[in-house]
Amino acid sequence: MNLEGFEFDHIVSRKGKDIMLGQLQDYVEACIDNEECSETKDHYICQCPYCKTAYLHDHTYDGPYTKYKLYVKKDKTTGFCFRCDQAYVNASNDDQVSFKIEVPEPEMLLGDFELTKLDNSGTWRLDMFDDFDKFDAQGFEYLVNKRHSYFNKLADLLNIRYSNHNPVIPFYYRGELIFYQFKIVDPKRHVTRRKNSRGEYEEKVYQEPKYFTPPIDHKPPYVIEHGNNKKFIICEGTFDAIALLLQAPSYTPFALLGSSITDYQLAMLRTYIPEKIIVYMDETELSKKVVNRLNAFINYADISIIYSNGEDPEERLKRLIAEEQNIQWIK
């Protein structure tokens, strides 16, 4: 078929993938020459010729087609459109094409992602998680009474363990345990008094942290995987993510463990090929900064913000429960 003046053959691979086989290299070079292409370190990003042709010939097609969603590797051999799910493979008229051709998965077209896990050689080892208590009355009481009552069931569903009464929250990536974090239920406040050079007493206060995160090369996000993991909601902390599991049940919570998103967290998010992302940080200005980062790296997704004046997702959940309102309000 002719797409925007370039020839492509539509074939279906043995794995059932739709493949456009043809003049991909020529098409991308034409887009570059016409300045209809953006560029990242690993890819050219163009309009998908199939989406564009379909829209021009059928206005009932779900347009518009103007947003660039065809990602093509820098060597111009393969590409993938995140709008119509068409894979593209370059082949000239002289190529001997076999139906054994293997098209890479979409996530592989987005560049390499090397998973970082807590290893088993340091003070805090990944295999220690199996040794933590499966139940602790004091730790469980903290979750149900101090956080919210839904932990009565969520504690087991999320596989939360306990160490010295402190809940230990496991982190998973595609079902594999990669990390864990401690919630300190009773952080101590230490006050010391010492004389200064003038002979006056000064107080110094040290507050133990509310969380303990074992050292790791790349801080992972806390992701609660469920469903098809194509719609994500981004927040700050682990307990915010758990609260959003209840308030946005059709979304995958993705907690940054802080107020900004790191390069590593962005790379991990991209491997899920998200179609829709909501950002819900404690403050709207923080959400806007995260969105700016997302737009630079995941511009094929629908990205929006939930505005907040300082009330975090867990605080909002508690308020909705107290006011006996519907807690599943994020659609």
VOBA-1610 file (N, C-alpha, C; in pm, whole numbers, padded with zeros to 5 digits, always signed):
BEGIN
Met+00084-00118+00000Met+00000+00000+00000Met+00089+00124+00000Asn+00031+00234-00054Asn+00104+00359-00061Asn+00064+00445+00058Leu+00163+00480+00142Leu+00138+00565+00259Leu+00223+00690+00245Glu+00156+00802+00218Glu+00225+00930+00207Glu+00335+00926+00101Gly+00311+00851-00009Gly+00406+00845-00118Gly+00514+00740-00102Phe+00506+00658+00000Phe+00605+00553+00024Phe+00535+00418+00029Glu+00601+00316-00025Glu+00541+00185-00036Glu+00568+00100+00088Phe+00459+00042+00142Phe+00469-00050+00254Phe+00376-00167+00229Asp+00419-00285+00270Asp+00333-00404+00266Asp+00291-00437+00409His+00162-00461+00427His+00112-00499+00559His+00119-00652+00571Ile+00195-00698+00668Ile+00205-00841+00693Ile+00177-00866+00841Val+00153-00991+00873Val+00129-01031+01012Val+00234-01136+01047Ser+00307-01111+01153Ser+00412-01204+01193Ser+00351-01330+01253Arg+00436-01430+01274Arg+00390-01555+01333Arg+00337-01535+01474Lys+00378-01427+01539Lys+00328-01397+01673Lys+00205-01308+01670Gly+00153-01283+01550Gly+00030-01206+01538Gly+00050-01055+01539Lys+00171-01008+01519Lys+00197-00864+01520Lys+00171-00805+01382Asp+00107-00687+01381Asp+00091-00612+01257Asp+00221-00542+01224Ile+00270-00565+01100Ile+00399-00509+01059Ile+00382-00436+00926Met+00433-00315+00920Met+00443-00241+00795Met+00586-00258+00743Leu+00599-00329+00633Leu+00730-00363+00579Leu+00754-00280+00453Gly+00856-00195+00453Gly+00879-00115+00333Gly+00979-00004+00352Gln+00948+00113+00293Gln+01046+00221+00280Gln+01053+00307+00407Leu+01081+00244+00518Leu+01087+00318+00644Leu+01202+00419+00643Gln+01320+00377+00599Gln+01435+00467+00598Gln+01407+00589+00511Asp+01353+00567+00392Asp+01324+00678+00302Asp+01221+00772+00364Tyr+01121+00715+00428Tyr+01016+00797+00489Tyr+01072+00886+00600Val+01155+00826+00687Val+01212+00903+00797Val+01303+01015+00744Glu+01383+00983+00643Glu+01472+01086+00587Glu+01392+01200+00525Ala+01278+01168+00464Ala+01192+01273+00409Ala+01134+01358+00521Cys+01095+01296+00631Cys+01043+01372+00746Cys+01150+01464+00803Ile+01274+01416+00807Ile+01384+01498+00856Ile+01406+01618+00763Asp+01407+01593+00632Asp+01430+01699+00535Asp+01319+01805+00542Asn+01196+01761+00569Asn+01082+01853+00574Asn+01059+01911+00713Glu+01151+01880+00805Glu+01142+01927+00943Glu+01010+01885+01007Glu+00970+01762+00979Glu+00849+01704+01038Glu+00887+01588+01129Cys+00992+01610+01206Cys+01047+01501+01287Cys+01121+01561+01405Ser+01099+01504+01523Ser+01180+01542+01638Ser+01279+01429+01666Glu+01365+01449+01765Glu+01477+01356+01780Glu+01515+01344+01927Thr+01544+01222+01969Thr+01603+01197+02100Thr+01738+01131+02078Lys+01803+01092+02188Lys+01935+01029+02176Lys+01927+00898+02099Asp+01816+00826+02113Asp+01804+00693+02055Asp+01709+00682+01938His+01623+00785+01916His+01516+00769+01818His+01488+00895+01739Tyr+01430+00873+01620Tyr+01359+00976+01548Tyr+01211+00958+01582Ile+01140+01069+01598Ile+00997+01062+01630Ile+00921+01137+01521Cys+00840+01062+01446Cys+00771+01117+01329Cys+00620+01094+01340Gln+00548+01155+01247Gln+00408+01119+01231Gln+00402+00980+01170Cys+00309+00901+01217Cys+00290+00768+01161Cys+00219+00780+01026Pro+00277+00731+00917Pro+00211+00744+00786Pro+00078+00671+00778Tyr+00067+00561+00851Tyr-00061+00488+00851Tyr-00170+00570+00919Cys-00137+00625+01038Cys-00235+00708+01109Cys-00276+00828+01024Lys-00177+00892+00961Lys-00204+01011+00881Lys-00292+00979+00761Thr-00261+00870+00691Thr-00340+00831+00575Thr-00481+00790+00616Ala-00493+00716+00724Ala-00625+00673+00770Ala-00711+00792+00807Tyr-00652+00892+00871Tyr-00730+01010+00910Tyr-00774+01089+00788Leu-00687+01104+00690Leu-00721+01183+00571Leu-00833+01119+00490His-00840+00985+00490His-00939+00916+00409His-01065+00881+00486Asp-01061+00892+00616Asp-01179+00855+00695Asp-01184+00946+00818His-01267+01049+00813His-01271+01146+00923His-01342+01092+01046Thr-01394+00971+01037Thr-01445+00907+01159Thr-01331+00843+01237Tyr-01214+00836+01173Tyr-01096+00782+01242Tyr-01063+00872+01361Asp-01022+00810+01467Asp-00998+00881+01593Asp-00876+00972+01581Gly-00898+01093+01529Gly-00788+01188+01510Gly-00769+01274+01632Pro-00685+01376+01624Pro-00603+01409+01508Pro-00475+01326+01502Tyr-00408+01333+01387Tyr-00288+01252+01367Tyr-00162+01333+01389Thr-00173+01460+01425Thr-00059+01551+01421Thr+00045+01524+01529Lys+00009+01457+01638Lys+00107+01433+01743Lys+00200+01319+01700Tyr+00331+01344+01709Tyr+00429+01246+01662Tyr+00434+01129+01760Lys+00402+01010+01710Lys+00401+00893+01797Lys+00472+00772+01736Leu+00531+00790+01618Leu+00609+00683+01555Leu+00755+00698+01598Tyr+00804+00604+01678Tyr+00941+00605+01727Tyr+01024+00511+01639Val+01128+00564+01575Val+01213+00487+01485Val+01355+00489+01538Lys+01416+00372+01547Lys+01554+00364+01594Lys+01646+00445+01503Lys+01756+00494+01562Lys+01845+00582+01487Lys+01903+00518+01361Asp+01912+00385+01359Asp+01963+00321+01237Asp+01853+00304+01131Lys+01732+00348+01164Lys+01616+00350+01070Lys+01576+00210+01025Thr+01601+00109+01105Thr+01565-00028+01067Thr+01427-00068+01117Thr+01389-00022+01236Thr+01260-00060+01294Thr+01198+00059+01365Gly+01066+00053+01379Gly+00994+00158+01450Gly+00863+00103+01505Phe+00800+00185+01586Phe+00672+00143+01643Phe+00588+00267+01670Cys+00460+00262+01631Cys+00367+00371+01655Cys+00286+00341+01781Phe+00292+00433+01876Phe+00222+00414+02002Phe+00077+00460+01995Arg+00032+00489+01874Arg-00108+00527+01857Arg-00189+00415+01794Cys-00136+00359+01685Cys-00210+00253+01615Cys-00150+00115+01638Asp-00039+00108+01714Asp+00027-00019+01747Asp+00084-00091+01625Gln+00118-00015+01520Gln+00182-00076+01404Gln+00333-00077+01426Ala+00394-00193+01396Ala+00540-00201+01392Ala+00585-00174+01249Tyr+00701-00110+01236Tyr+00757-00079+01104Tyr+00894-00145+01091Val+00918-00202+00974Val+01048-00261+00945Val+01092-00212+00808Asn+01216-00165+00798Asn+01267-00115+00671Asn+01305-00231+00580Ala+01265-00223+00453Ala+01304-00325+00354Ala+01298-00260+00216Ser+01406-00269+00141Ser+01406-00214+00005Ser+01353-00319-00091Asn+01332-00278-00215Asn+01280-00371-00315Asn+01375-00486-00342Asp+01503-00467-00313Asp+01603-00570-00341Asp+01617-00671-00227Asp+01558-00640-00111Asp+01573-00730+00003Asp+01493-00857-00017Gln+01551-00969+00026Gln+01479-01095+00030Gln+01417-01108+00169Val+01288-01085+00177Val+01221-01078+00307Val+01161-01212+00343Ser+01187-01256+00464Ser+01133-01382+00513Ser+01029-01353+00621Phe+00928-01438+00630Phe+00828-01422+00735Phe+00884-01464+00870Lys+01009-01503+00877Lys+01073-01534+01004Lys+01125-01408+01072Ile+01104-01292+01008Ile+01157-01169+01064Ile+01103-01147+01205Glu+01189-01104+01294Glu+01150-01081+01433Glu+01143-00931+01458Val+01028-00884+01499Val+01010-00743+01531Val+01027-00726+01681Pro+01112-00631+01723Pro+01132-00613+01867Pro+01005-00568+01936Glu+00994-00601+02066Glu+00881-00554+02145Glu+00888-00401+02154Pro+00771-00334+02167Pro+00771-00188+02173Pro+00864-00132+02279Glu+00868-00194+02398Glu+00952-00138+02503Glu+01100-00142+02468Met+01141-00237+02382Met+01280-00246+02342Met+01317-00131+02248Leu+01218-00073+02181Leu+01245+00038+02090Leu+01271+00168+02166Leu+01244+00168+02295Leu+01258+00289+02373Leu+01396+00300+02438Gly+01488+00216+02403Gly+01621+00223+02460Gly+01639+00120+02569Asp+01761+00105+02612Asp+01793+00004+02712Asp+01751+00049+02851Phe+01702-00045+02929Phe+01671-00021+03070Phe+01734-00134+03149Glu+01823-00099+03239Glu+01890-00198+03321Glu+01834-00192+03462Leu+01766-00296+03501Leu+01700-00300+03631Leu+01803-00306+03744Thr+01784-00220+03845Thr+01868-00221+03964Thr+01790-00281+04080Lys+01846-00383+04142Lys+01782-00448+04256Lys+01872-00437+04378Leu+01812-00444+04495Leu+01891-00457+04617Leu+01960-00592+04612Asp+02092-00595+04625Asp+02163-00722+04608Asp+02169-00799+04740Asn+02237-00909+04738Asn+02245-00996+04856Asn+02385-00997+04919Ser+02459-00885+04899Ser+02596-00883+04950Ser+02618-00778+05059Gly+02529-00681+05071Gly+02549-00573+05166Gly+02484-00600+05301Thr+02479-00496+05382Thr+02415-00506+05514Thr+02267-00534+05500Trp+02203-00463+05407Trp+02061-00485+05380Trp+02048-00564+05250Arg+02016-00690+05264Arg+02012-00781+05149Arg+01868-00803+05105Leu+01852-00830+04978Leu+01718-00855+04925Leu+01657-00980+04987Asp+01740-01083+05009Asp+01685-01209+05060Asp+01643-01199+05207Met+01676-01088+05275Met+01632-01068+05413Met+01481-01052+05422Phe+01419-01011+05313Phe+01274-00986+05318Phe+01197-01110+05361Asp+01241-01228+05317Asp+01172-01351+05354Asp+01182-01382+05503Asp+01280-01321+05570Asp+01298-01345+05713Asp+01217-01251+05801Phe+01161-01145+05742Phe+01080-01054+05822Phe+00948-01121+05861Asp+00891-01075+05972Asp+00768-01136+06024Asp+00651-01113+05928Lys+00572-01218+05907Lys+00454-01205+05821Lys+00340-01134+05893Phe+00344-01134+06027Phe+00243-01060+06103Phe+00305-01009+06232Asp+00264-00890+06269Asp+00305-00832+06396Asp+00188-00748+06446Ala+00137-00778+06564Ala+00016-00714+06613Ala+00031-00563+06624Gln+00146-00518+06675Gln+00166-00374+06692Gln+00180-00303+06558Gly+00255-00364+06467Gly+00271-00304+06335Gly+00142-00302+06256Phe+00064-00410+06265Phe-00065-00417+06196Phe-00163-00315+06254Glu-00162-00301+06387Glu-00249-00203+06452Glu-00215-00061+06406Tyr-00086-00035+06389Tyr-00045+00097+06338Tyr-00106+00122+06200Leu-00097+00025+06111Leu-00148+00043+05976Leu-00298+00068+05975Val-00373-00010+06052Val-00519-00002+06050Val-00570+00121+06123Asn-00509+00156+06235Asn-00559+00265+06319Asn-00495+00400+06289Lys-00367+00402+06254Lys-00298+00528+06229Lys-00304+00570+06082Arg-00308+00474+05992Arg-00317+00508+05850Arg-00465+00508+05809His-00520+00390+05778His-00665+00382+05752His-00709+00236+05761Ser-00839+00218+05776Ser-00893+00084+05805Ser-00884-00012+05688Tyr-00863+00040+05567Tyr-00854-00050+05451Tyr-00731-00140+05458Phe-00635-00105+05543Phe-00519-00192+05560Phe-00556-00325+05623Asn-00676-00334+05675Asn-00721-00461+05731Asn-00711-00573+05626Lys-00733-00536+05499Lys-00719-00633+05390Lys-00596-00606+05304Leu-00559-00480+05292Leu-00449-00445+05202Leu-00314-00496+05251Ala-00297-00507+05382Ala-00167-00549+05435Ala-00124-00683+05377Asp-00217-00778+05371Asp-00185-00909+05313Asp-00175-00903+05162Leu-00265-00829+05098Leu-00264-00821+04952Leu-00134-00760+04900Leu-00078-00665+04974Leu+00046-00600+04932Leu+00170-00670+04987Asn+00148-00781+05057Asn+00258-00864+05111Asn+00348-00785+05206Ile+00288-00700+05289Ile+00365-00620+05385Ile+00416-00711+05497Arg+00543-00698+05531Arg+00605-00773+05641Arg+00636-00675+05756Tyr+00697-00728+05861Tyr+00723-00646+05980Tyr+00860-00678+06037Ser+00927-00573+06088Ser+01055-00588+06154Ser+01058-00497+06276Asn+01066-00556+06395Asn+01061-00477+06519Asn+00938-00386+06522His+00826-00441+06482His+00695-00372+06478His+00682-00275+06361Asn+00787-00252+06286Asn+00782-00157+06174Asn+00738-00227+06046Pro+00635-00176+05978Pro+00596-00236+05849Pro+00708-00226+05746Val+00727-00334+05672Val+00827-00340+05565Val+00751-00357+05434Ile+00764-00259+05346Ile+00685-00256+05222Ile+00771-00307+05106Pro+00728-00415+05041Pro+00807-00469+04929Pro+00782-00393+04799Phe+00886-00381+04718Phe+00877-00318+04587Phe+00893-00428+04482Tyr+00805-00428+04381Tyr+00810-00528+04275Tyr+00821-00459+04138Tyr+00887-00527+04046Tyr+00888-00486+03906Tyr+00852-00607+03822Arg+00737-00600+03756Arg+00684-00710+03675Arg+00682-00840+03755Gly+00638-00828+03880Gly+00620-00945+03966Gly+00743-00990+04041Glu+00858-00926+04017Glu+00983-00966+04081Glu+01017-00870+04195Leu+01049-00926+04312Leu+01089-00844+04425Leu+01223-00778+04395Ile+01230-00644+04412Ile+01355-00574+04380Ile+01406-00488+04496Phe+01319-00462+04598Phe+01358-00366+04700Phe+01256-00372+04813Tyr+01286-00305+04924Tyr+01187-00288+05031Tyr+01220-00161+05109Gln+01119-00111+05180Gln+01133+00011+05258Gln+01066-00008+05394Phe+01126+00048+05499Phe+01071+00039+05634Phe+00992+00166+05666Lys+00875+00149+05727Lys+00803+00263+05786Lys+00826+00255+05937Ile+00893+00355+05992Ile+00924+00357+06135Ile+00800+00407+06210Val+00739+00322+06291Val+00611+00356+06355Val+00629+00451+06473Asp+00747+00450+06534Asp+00769+00535+06652Asp+00907+00599+06645Pro+00925+00695+06551Pro+01057+00760+06540Pro+01087+00842+06665Lys+01204+00825+06718Lys+01242+00892+06843Lys+01290+01034+06817Arg+01270+01117+06919Arg+01319+01255+06916Arg+01422+01270+07027His+01546+01298+06991His+01654+01306+07087His+01693+01452+07109Val+01705+01491+07233Val+01743+01628+07268Val+01868+01623+07356Thr+01969+01696+07318Thr+02092+01706+07398Thr+02118+01852+07434Arg+02179+01872+07551Arg+02214+02007+07596Arg+02365+02014+07616Arg+02427+02110+07551Arg+02572+02128+07565Arg+02604+02275+07582Lys+02715+02299+07652Lys+02762+02437+07669Lys+02833+02484+07544Asn+02805+02608+07507Asn+02876+02666+07394Asn+03000+02740+07445Ser+03067+02811+07357Ser+03193+02878+07394Ser+03172+02991+07495Arg+03047+03039+07505Arg+03016+03147+07599Arg+02969+03093+07733Gly+02969+02959+07748Gly+02925+02899+07872Gly+02776+02885+07884Glu+02705+02911+07773Glu+02558+02899+07773Glu+02518+02761+07720Tyr+02406+02711+07772Tyr+02357+02581+07727Tyr+02276+02597+07598Glu+02303+02509+07504Glu+02228+02505+07379Glu+02168+02366+07361Glu+02046+02365+07310Glu+01979+02237+07284Glu+01995+02200+07136Lys+02026+02074+07113Lys+02027+02020+06977Lys+01927+01906+06970Val+01845+01911+06867Val+01739+01812+06852Val+01768+01726+06729Tyr+01759+01597+06750Tyr+01772+01503+06638Tyr+01645+01420+06631Gln+01577+01427+06517Gln+01455+01351+06494Gln+01486+01231+06405Glu+01460+01111+06455Glu+01481+00992+06373Glu+01389+00997+06250Pro+01434+00945+06139Pro+01352+00950+06017Pro+01227+00864+06030Lys+01123+00905+05956Lys+00997+00830+05956Lys+01005+00707+05867Tyr+01100+00708+05774Tyr+01119+00595+05683Tyr+01267+00559+05681Phe+01292+00432+05656Phe+01430+00391+05630Phe+01433+00321+05495Thr+01516+00375+05406Thr+01531+00320+05272Thr+01672+00267+05258Pro+01691+00137+05242Pro+01826+00081+05229Pro+01902+00145+05112Pro+02033+00161+05126Pro+02113+00222+05018Pro+02105+00138+04890Ile+02092+00207+04777Ile+02085+00140+04647Ile+02134+00239+04542Asp+02192+00189+04433Asp+02250+00276+04331Asp+02146+00368+04267His+02027+00314+04236His+01922+00393+04173His+01794+00376+04254Lys+01742+00487+04304Lys+01619+00481+04384Lys+01503+00435+04298Pro+01441+00323+04332Pro+01331+00274+04249Pro+01200+00344+04286Pro+01103+00344+04196Pro+00970+00388+04234Pro+00897+00273+04304Tyr+00795+00307+04379Tyr+00708+00205+04437Tyr+00588+00191+04344Val+00580+00078+04276Val+00477+00054+04175Val+00385-00057+04223Ile+00255-00030+04224Ile+00158-00135+04259Ile+00099-00185+04128Glu+00158-00288+04073Glu+00117-00339+03942Glu-00015-00415+03953His-00104-00384+03863His-00230-00459+03854His-00295-00423+03721Gly-00382-00508+03673Gly-00445-00483+03544Gly-00343-00486+03432Asn-00365-00402+03329Asn-00275-00405+03214Asn-00161-00303+03225Asn-00158-00226+03335Asn-00048-00131+03360Asn-00025-00037+03242Lys-00133+00018+03187Lys-00121+00117+03079Lys-00163+00256+03125Lys-00235+00263+03238Lys-00276+00391+03295Lys-00207+00406+03430Phe-00132+00514+03447Phe-00052+00533+03567Phe-00093+00660+03639Ile-00079+00658+03772Ile-00097+00778+03852Ile+00026+00794+03940Ile+00094+00907+03926Ile+00222+00932+03991Ile+00202+01016+04116Cys+00269+00977+04224Cys+00257+01047+04351Cys+00394+01048+04420Glu+00396+01094+04546Glu+00524+01109+04616Glu+00564+00985+04695Gly+00481+00941+04791Gly+00523+00839+04884Gly+00450+00707+04871Thr+00501+00607+04941Thr+00443+00472+04933Thr+00299+00469+04984Phe+00272+00539+05094Phe+00136+00537+05148Phe+00041+00620+05061Asp+00092+00720+04990Asp+00011+00789+04889Asp-00029+00692+04779Ala+00068+00610+04734Ala+00040+00513+04628Ala-00068+00413+04671Ile-00058+00367+04795Ile-00158+00271+04845Ile-00295+00338+04854Ala-00298+00465+04896Ala-00426+00538+04901Ala-00484+00555+04761Leu-00398+00577+04661Leu-00446+00595+04524Leu-00492+00464+04462Leu-00445+00352+04512Leu-00497+00223+04466Leu-00646+00215+04492Leu-00692+00279+04600Leu-00834+00282+04635Leu-00909+00393+04563Gln-00845+00509+04546Gln-00913+00623+04486Gln-00914+00618+04333Ala-00818+00550+04276Ala-00807+00540+04129Ala-00786+00394+04092Pro-00886+00308+04111Pro-00866+00163+04094Pro-00830+00118+03953Ser-00854+00203+03853Ser-00819+00164+03716Ser-00679+00210+03676Tyr-00606+00271+03770Tyr-00471+00320+03744Tyr-00368+00241+03825Thr-00247+00239+03774Thr-00134+00178+03843Thr-00060+00286+03922Pro-00061+00280+04055Pro+00012+00380+04134Pro+00163+00367+04113Phe+00229+00483+04108Phe+00373+00491+04079Phe+00430+00601+04169Ala+00489+00562+04285Ala+00538+00658+04383Ala+00686+00685+04363Leu+00725+00812+04368Leu+00862+00855+04339Leu+00953+00854+04461Leu+00896+00837+04580Leu+00974+00843+04705Leu+01042+00979+04719Gly+00973+01082+04677Gly+01027+01216+04682Gly+00942+01310+04598Ser+00992+01432+04578Ser+00913+01534+04509Ser+00951+01553+04363Ser+01041+01470+04310Ser+01081+01480+04170Ser+01105+01340+04115Ile+01100+01330+03982Ile+01119+01201+03916Ile+01261+01192+03862Thr+01329+01081+03889Thr+01468+01063+03847Thr+01473+01004+03706Asp+01592+01011+03644Asp+01611+00951+03512Asp+01581+00801+03516Tyr+01625+00736+03622Tyr+01603+00591+03634Tyr+01453+00561+03643Gln+01380+00638+03721Gln+01236+00616+03734Gln+01164+00643+03602Leu+01209+00744+03529Leu+01153+00770+03396Leu+01176+00651+03303Ala+01298+00598+03306Ala+01330+00484+03220Ala+01244+00363+03254Met+01222+00340+03383Met+01137+00228+03422Met+00993+00250+03378Leu+00942+00372+03397Leu+00805+00401+03355Leu+00786+00378+03206Arg+00885+00416+03126Arg+00876+00399+02980Arg+00864+00252+02940Thr+00919+00160+03019Thr+00912+00019+02982Thr+00769-00035+02987Tyr+00680+00034+03057Tyr+00540-00010+03063Tyr+00460+00040+02943Ile+00517+00129+02863Ile+00449+00192+02749Ile+00315+00251+02796Pro+00317+00347+02888Pro+00191+00400+02941Pro+00113+00478+02835Glu-00018+00463+02839Glu-00105+00536+02747Glu-00161+00663+02810Lys-00179+00658+02941Lys-00233+00774+03013Lys-00163+00786+03147Ile-00127+00909+03185Ile-00058+00934+03311Ile-00123+01052+03381Ile-00157+01033+03508Ile-00203+01143+03593Ile-00095+01169+03697Val-00061+01295+03718Val+00037+01331+03820Val-00036+01396+03936Tyr-00017+01341+04057Tyr-00087+01390+04176Tyr+00014+01399+04291Met+00091+01507+04290Met+00186+01532+04396Met+00118+01613+04507Asp+00188+01634+04618Asp+00128+01706+04730Asp+00100+01852+04695Glu+00181+01910+04608Glu+00164+02048+04565Glu+00155+02054+04413Thr+00067+02140+04362Thr+00047+02150+04217Thr+00175+02188+04144Glu+00255+02278+04202Glu+00379+02318+04135Glu+00475+02200+04118Leu+00477+02110+04214Leu+00559+01990+04201Leu+00507+01902+04088Ser+00375+01891+04078Ser+00315+01811+03970Ser+00354+01868+03834Lys+00353+02001+03822Lys+00388+02063+03693Lys+00532+02033+03654Lys+00622+02032+03752Lys+00762+02002+03723Lys+00778+01858+03676Val+00704+01766+03738Val+00709+01626+03694Val+00654+01613+03553Val+00545+01683+03524Val+00486+01678+03390Val+00584+01728+03285Asn+00657+01833+03316Asn+00757+01884+03221Asn+00862+01778+03188Arg+00902+01702+03287Arg+00998+01593+03264Arg+00934+01482+03182Leu+00811+01450+03211Leu+00742+01343+03138Leu+00726+01381+02991Asn+00689+01505+02965Asn+00667+01548+02827Asn+00794+01538+02743Ala+00908+01546+02806Ala+01035+01539+02733Ala+01072+01395+02697Phe+01016+01298+02769Phe+01058+01159+02749Phe+00943+01065+02712Ile+00820+01100+02745Ile+00706+01011+02718Ile+00596+01094+02653Asn+00630+01156+02540Asn+00535+01250+02481Asn+00424+01183+02402Tyr+00424+01050+02397Tyr+00316+00980+02326Tyr+00198+00951+02418Ala+00211+00976+02548Ala+00105+00946+02644Ala+00019+01069+02671Asp-00105+01045+02712Asp-00195+01151+02757Asp-00160+01182+02902Ile-00111+01302+02930Ile-00061+01338+03062Ile-00143+01453+03120Ser-00186+01439+03246Ser-00265+01543+03310Ser-00227+01553+03458Ile-00286+01651+03526Ile-00254+01682+03666Ile-00381+01682+03750Ile-00370+01635+03873Ile-00472+01661+03974Ile-00416+01771+04064Tyr-00489+01881+04073Tyr-00440+01996+04149Tyr-00453+01970+04299Ser-00355+02019+04373Ser-00353+01998+04518Ser-00296+02122+04587Asn-00355+02157+04700Asn-00308+02273+04777Asn-00230+02229+04900Gly-00175+02111+04897Gly-00098+02061+05011Gly-00155+01936+05072Glu-00278+01901+05037Glu-00339+01778+05086Glu-00290+01661+05001Asp-00219+01567+05063Asp-00165+01457+04984Asp-00273+01351+04963Pro-00250+01255+04873Pro-00354+01155+04841Pro-00404+01076+04962Glu-00316+01043+05056Glu-00363+00968+05172Glu-00448+01057+05263Glu-00410+01182+05279Glu-00491+01273+05359Glu-00629+01291+05297Arg-00633+01298+05165Arg-00762+01312+05098Arg-00848+01187+05118Leu-00785+01071+05111Leu-00859+00947+05135Leu-00920+00947+05274Lys-00842+00985+05374Lys-00893+00988+05512Lys-01010+01087+05525Arg-01000+01200+05457Arg-01109+01298+05462Arg-01235+01243+05396Leu-01219+01178+05283Leu-01335+01120+05215Leu-01402+01012+05300Ile-01320+00932+05368Ile-01375+00829+05456Ile-01452+00893+05570Ala-01394+00997+05633Ala-01458+01064+05746Ala-01589+01131+05704Glu-01591+01184+05581Glu-01711+01253+05531Glu-01810+01158+05465Glu-01774+01027+05465Glu-01860+00922+05407Glu-01891+00951+05260Gln-01789+00997+05188Gln-01802+01022+05045Gln-01747+00905+04965Asn-01775+00904+04835Asn-01723+00803+04745Asn-01572+00818+04735Ile-01499+00713+04764Ile-01353+00724+04759Ile-01297+00694+04621Gln-01375+00633+04532Gln-01325+00600+04398Gln-01363+00713+04302Trp-01298+00826+04319Trp-01339+00948+04246Trp-01250+00978+04126Ile-01138+00911+04113Ile-01047+00939+04001Ile-01078+00843+03887Lys-01123+00896+03774Lys-01165+00814+03660Lys-01061+00818+03547
//
